[in-house]
Amino acid sequence: MSAPSPEPRFTLFGESRTASRPEPGLYVVATPIGNLADITLRALQIIAGADRLACEDTRVTGKLLSRFGIERRMSAYHEHSSSEDGERLIAEVQAGGSLALVSDAGTPLVSDPGYKLVRQAIEADVPIFAIPGPSALIAALAISGLPSDAFFFAGFLPNKEKARAERLQALQRIPGTLLFYEAPHRIAESLAAMAEALGERQAAVCRELTKLHETVYRGSLSSLARDFGEMAEIRGEIVVCVAPPEADAVPDEADADRILTGLLAEMKPAKAAQEAARLTGLPRRELYQRALDMKGDR
């Protein structure tokens, strides 16, 4: 593989610096989520020195390169890229090249494309290196004021109401802070759905982290849903953090059996399971099987 041109350099604090060429491999590079000053020195070295950049959007990455005086070959790699696209990139690494994978913002693969490329690199026995840095979900968790000893990242909720409700029901009993990404035009609706499925938990809505208009809203899910529902216009990228369930709010099997026993006195197993699922947050299918067992039906 021919050496890239021009010479790898980047500009820092007004001074042009030479970047060393990284060893062959795939580099998963975190980039700023808003404030470009959050780029790490190691990330600059890798981005400036890599033979090629695989970018979610070359226009977005181009702004980052321009800010730091970097000139590098860029190839688009996004959620619609084919396996063949990945194979061509990996082939360059196998030939002795270095490839830096960057998303538009934050850490690649965290609700961003790149998983398929990493899998292809593993299958091809290509070295993979993590270049850590900014992540919107970790930044939001750090300032949310909610427990951070255990957390679960749930990405974006489904668009359709039924699928969203089912997804939230599946997350009810997770004993940790829940983290979601959400779009501005859906935030009020999603908060209302969270309040209905998860109850009156405390939450934090973090908007435009590290940017000029960074704002954090804190309160109960229902109060936040109401506040956002009254806002005329909402912009920016959003992370929602939701507190874990109270320790005594997670029902065990004995609680479920007691609830089912009472419901089965008045309802058929299917209806009893549906109501028990609503009351306990346990999976309806699991409760239905328990109800059948209790009734002696198979």
Secondary structure as UniProt FT lines:
FT   STRAND          9..12
FT   TURN            13..14
FT   STRAND          15..18
FT   STRAND          25..29
FT   HELIX           36..38
FT   HELIX           41..49
FT   STRAND          52..55
FT   HELIX           58..67
FT   TURN            68..69
FT   STRAND          74..76
FT   TURN            79..80
FT   HELIX           83..94
FT   TURN            95..96
FT   STRAND          98..102
FT   TURN            108..109
FT   HELIX           115..123
FT   TURN            124..125
FT   STRAND          128..131
FT   HELIX           136..144
FT   STRAND          151..156
FT   HELIX           161..171
FT   TURN            172..173
FT   STRAND          177..182
FT   HELIX           184..186
FT   HELIX           187..198
FT   STRAND          202..207
FT   TURN            209..210
FT   TURN            212..213
FT   STRAND          215..220
FT   HELIX           221..229
FT   STRAND          238..242
FT   HELIX           247..249
FT   HELIX           253..264
FT   TURN            265..266
FT   HELIX           269..280
FT   HELIX           284..295
//
